[in-house]
Every structure is written in C-alpha cells, then in structure tokens.
C-alpha cells in the first residue's frame, strides 16, 4: 500500500498537477493540506472518476484538509479524533479508516513568530492533537498521522540551523511536540530509510530557495508501533516541486507491506 501526503497550497490552482501526479505515482491514499476550498467546492466527482473516495474539511480561502482513498474510506471524522467538532474550529485535521489503517491528516498552524499569539495557538493545537491520539488509539493499532506539521524535528531537517535560530519551525517547544508524539509510539517513517541531512520537503518561493537547496523537512508521515514493521520504503518527490506554478511543498510517500 502506498500512502502520500502533500500540501498543495490551493487545490483549485494545483488540481491538474495533483491529477497528473496521482495518475503517475498511484498512491492508494493521498492526504492533502491547504485545499483552500469551501466544502461545496471540493471536486468530489473528479476524484471519484480517478477511483478515489474522499473526505474534505474545508473553510474557503484558508487551511483545508482532505483524504483520498482507493482502498476504502470509513469512519471519517472532521476535527480532532474522538472529539466533537467545535463551532468555528479551523479546518486543520481530518481522519478516516482506509484499507485497515486509521489515517489522521493534519495541517498544523504556522506559528508566525515566537512572540506571536499564533505561536501559542500552535503549541496548544499540538497538545490537543497529542491528547486526542493518546485517548483514541493503542500502540498496537495501525495508525498514520501525517501532513504539514510546520515543524522541522531536528537540525538535520533544515538547511542552516544557525540562520534559523530564534524562528518558528525549529524552536525547542515545537520540537518537543514531535517528541511527545514519539513518546506515544509514533515514528518518523522517512527517517527509517534516510538518516542524512539535506533532505527537505518545503522550499520558500522567494530568493531561489529551491535551486539553492534552502529548505526544511516539515511534511511528516508518523506511523504507530503497530504499523512500524510494515514500512518498506519512503521518498520525497522533489520533481513535483519543479515546473510551472508548483506548490512550495513536495509530496512525501511511504510504502507499506500489509
């Protein structure tokens, strides 16, 4: 089974790219972030024609998360797993059971800067995510938590740790949030196969960052202890970041032998 996560930075703007990539790579499950679509605008019929069931949590021009699956899609839920959806909650997490795996797709708040209220919101949001996972799943369950975490877990996940010191995405409290997920038994699947530094999933549009290699690895696929032994491969598809009007993120893929 092949699962992928991709922040497409507007599904309307990138639908043709997503379609082409999906047909070429053939993910069984695709988790999308930043759809930036109202619920009624999501192209359900288009993805159905490609063989995918879908669930979308959207709110218009901001945020938005979706799961596409061609291996079944049941028990879908908008918002944090095991919790009622609060009125006004941002469209940042959606989950479903696909092919025997419970998939939780997240778009973590950016944080903006360490002195911004949005940074406090980011940490609180991650705490709520962690609590919901702890209460909803056992370590032996087959669970994937994936998406745009807006956190680079370690210094090897950024191009210049010294240059980024004092900024969001690399602060100790943010990284502690990833460590708490690890404490629940979730492992960073990409690092099972690629321990080296210099491997990124996001590059700023500005200043030629992609061509200079000035990136971060902030798009993660975290797998539970129950699923860890089934991981047989992973990759970041940098080719999807090339060409005309790409997303600023590249898809991350993991293969499972189930």
C-alpha positions in Angstrom: 0.0 0.0 0.0 1.3 3.4 -0.9 0.4 6.5 1.2 1.3 10.1 0.4 1.0 13.5 2.0 1.1 16.8 0.1 0.5 20.4 1.0 -0.8 21.6 -2.4 -1.1 25.3 -1.5 -4.6 25.7 -3.2 -6.2 22.6 -4.7 -8.0 24.8 -7.3 -4.7 26.2 -8.5 -3.0 22.8 -8.4 -5.7 20.4 -9.4 -4.2 19.5 -12.8 -0.8 18.9 -11.1 -2.4 16.7 -8.4 -4.3 14.7 -11.0 -1.3 14.1 -13.2 0.9 13.2 -10.1 -1.8 10.9 -8.8 -2.1 9.0 -12.1 1.7 8.7 -12.4 2.5 7.7 -8.8 -0.7 5.9 -7.9 -1.0 6.4 -4.2 -3.6 4.3 -2.6 -4.2 7.0 0.0 -3.4 10.7 -0.6 -3.6 13.2 2.2 -3.9 16.9 1.1 -3.4 20.0 3.0 -4.2 23.7 2.2 -7.0 22.9 -0.1 -8.2 26.5 0.4 -11.7 25.5 -0.7 -15.2 25.7 0.7 -16.8 22.3 1.3 -19.1 22.6 -1.6 -16.3 23.5 -4.0 -14.3 20.3 -3.4 -14.1 18.2 -6.6 -15.6 15.0 -5.3 -16.8 13.8 -8.7 -13.4 14.4 -10.3 -11.6 12.3 -7.7 -14.3 9.7 -8.0 -13.6 9.4 -11.7 -10.0 8.7 -10.8 -11.1 5.9 -8.5 -10.9 7.7 -5.1 -13.4 8.1 -2.3 -12.8 11.3 -0.5 -13.5 13.3 2.7 -12.8 17.0 2.9 -12.8 19.5 5.8 -12.7 23.0 4.2 -13.3 26.6 5.1 -12.8 28.6 2.0 -9.6 30.6 1.2 -7.7 29.3 4.2 -6.5 25.9 5.5 -8.4 22.8 4.4 -7.5 19.1 4.6 -8.7 16.1 2.6 -8.1 12.4 2.4 -8.4 10.5 -0.9 -8.5 6.7 -0.8 -8.9 3.9 -3.4 -8.8 1.2 -0.7 -12.0 2.2 1.1 -12.9 5.1 3.3 -14.9 4.6 6.5 -15.4 6.3 9.9 -14.4 9.7 8.6 -14.3 12.5 11.1 -13.7 16.2 10.9 -11.6 17.7 13.6 -9.6 16.0 16.3 -10.1 12.3 16.6 -12.6 11.3 19.3 -13.7 14.9 19.9 -16.8 16.8 18.8 -16.2 19.5 16.2 -16.2 22.8 17.9 -18.1 25.7 16.2 -15.5 27.9 14.4 -12.7 25.3 14.6 -10.2 25.8 11.8 -10.1 23.1 9.1 -6.8 21.6 10.1 -7.4 17.9 10.8 -9.5 15.1 9.2 -9.3 11.4 9.7 -10.7 8.2 8.2 -10.1 4.4 8.2 -8.6 3.4 4.8 -7.6 -0.1 3.9 -7.4 -1.2 7.6 -5.3 1.9 8.6 -6.6 4.8 10.6 -5.3 7.9 8.8 -5.1 11.3 10.6 -4.3 14.1 8.2 -3.1 17.4 9.8 -2.2 20.9 8.8 -0.5 22.3 11.9 -0.7 26.1 12.5 2.4 28.0 11.2 3.2 29.9 14.4 4.4 33.0 12.5 7.0 34.2 15.1 7.9 33.2 18.7 6.3 36.4 20.1 3.0 36.0 18.2 -0.2 34.7 19.7 -0.3 32.3 16.8 2.8 30.6 18.1 1.0 29.9 21.4 -2.0 28.7 19.5 0.3 26.3 17.5 1.6 24.7 20.7 -1.9 24.4 22.2 -3.1 22.9 19.0 -0.3 20.3 19.0 -1.1 19.5 22.7 -4.7 18.9 21.7 -3.7 16.7 18.8 -1.5 14.6 21.1 -4.2 14.2 23.7 -6.7 13.1 21.1 -4.3 10.4 19.7 -3.4 9.2 23.2 -7.1 8.7 24.1 -8.2 7.2 20.8 -5.5 4.7 19.9 -3.4 1.9 21.4 0.2 1.5 20.4 -0.6 -1.7 18.6 -3.3 0.0 16.4 -2.5 0.6 12.7 -2.3 4.4 12.7 -0.7 7.1 10.5 -0.5 10.7 11.5 0.7 12.7 8.5 0.6 16.1 6.9 2.3 19.5 7.1 3.5 19.8 10.7 5.2 23.2 10.2 7.9 21.8 12.4 11.4 20.6 11.4 12.1 17.8 14.0 15.9 18.2 14.1 18.7 20.4 12.9 19.4 18.0 10.1 16.0 18.8 8.8 16.9 22.5 7.9 19.5 23.9 5.6 21.1 26.2 8.1 20.2 25.8 11.8 22.2 28.8 12.9 20.5 31.1 10.4 17.0 29.9 11.6 17.8 30.1 15.3 15.1 32.1 17.2 12.4 31.4 14.5 9.4 29.2 14.3 9.5 25.7 13.0 12.8 24.9 14.8 12.2 26.1 18.4 12.6 23.7 21.3 8.9 23.8 22.4 7.8 22.9 18.8 10.2 20.1 18.6 9.1 18.9 22.0 5.6 18.5 20.4 7.1 16.0 17.9 8.9 14.3 20.8 5.7 13.8 22.6 4.2 12.1 19.6 7.2 9.8 19.6 6.5 9.1 23.2 3.1 7.7 22.2 4.9 5.3 19.9 4.8 7.2 16.6 7.9 7.1 14.4 9.0 9.4 11.6 8.8 6.9 8.7 11.1 8.8 6.4 13.9 8.6 8.8 13.7 4.8 8.8 15.3 4.9 5.4 17.1 8.3 5.1 19.2 9.4 8.1 21.2 12.0 6.1 20.8 15.8 6.4 19.9 18.0 3.5 16.6 16.3 2.6 13.7 18.7 2.5 10.0 18.8 1.6 9.4 22.6 1.6 11.3 25.5 0.0 10.3 29.1 0.1 9.2 30.6 -3.3 11.5 33.6 -2.7 15.2 34.1 -3.4 15.6 30.9 -5.5 15.4 28.8 -2.3 14.6 25.5 -4.1 17.5 25.8 -6.5 19.9 26.8 -3.7 18.7 23.9 -1.6 17.5 26.2 1.2 14.7 24.1 2.5 13.1 22.4 5.5 11.6 18.9 6.1 8.3 19.8 7.7 6.0 17.3 6.0 5.9 14.1 8.0 4.4 10.7 8.0 4.4 9.4 11.6 3.5 5.7 12.0 2.3 3.8 15.1 4.2 1.0 16.7 1.7 -1.4 15.3 2.4 -0.3 11.7 6.2 0.3 12.0 7.2 -3.2 10.9 5.2 -2.9 7.8 7.1 0.2 6.4 9.2 -0.9 3.4 10.2 2.4 1.8 9.8 6.2 1.6 10.7 9.1 -0.5 10.2 12.9 -1.1 9.3 13.6 -4.7 11.3 16.7 -5.4 10.2 16.5 -9.1 6.7 17.6 -8.1 8.3 20.9 -6.8 9.6 21.7 -10.3 7.9 23.2 -13.3 5.4 26.0 -13.7 3.5 27.2 -10.6 4.3 24.3 -8.3 3.3 24.1 -4.6 6.1 25.2 -2.3 5.9 21.7 -0.8 6.8 18.3 -2.3 4.8 15.1 -1.7 6.2 12.6 0.8 5.4 9.0 0.2 5.6 5.8 2.3 5.2 2.2 1.2 3.6 -0.4 3.5 3.7 -4.2 3.1 0.3 -5.2 4.6 
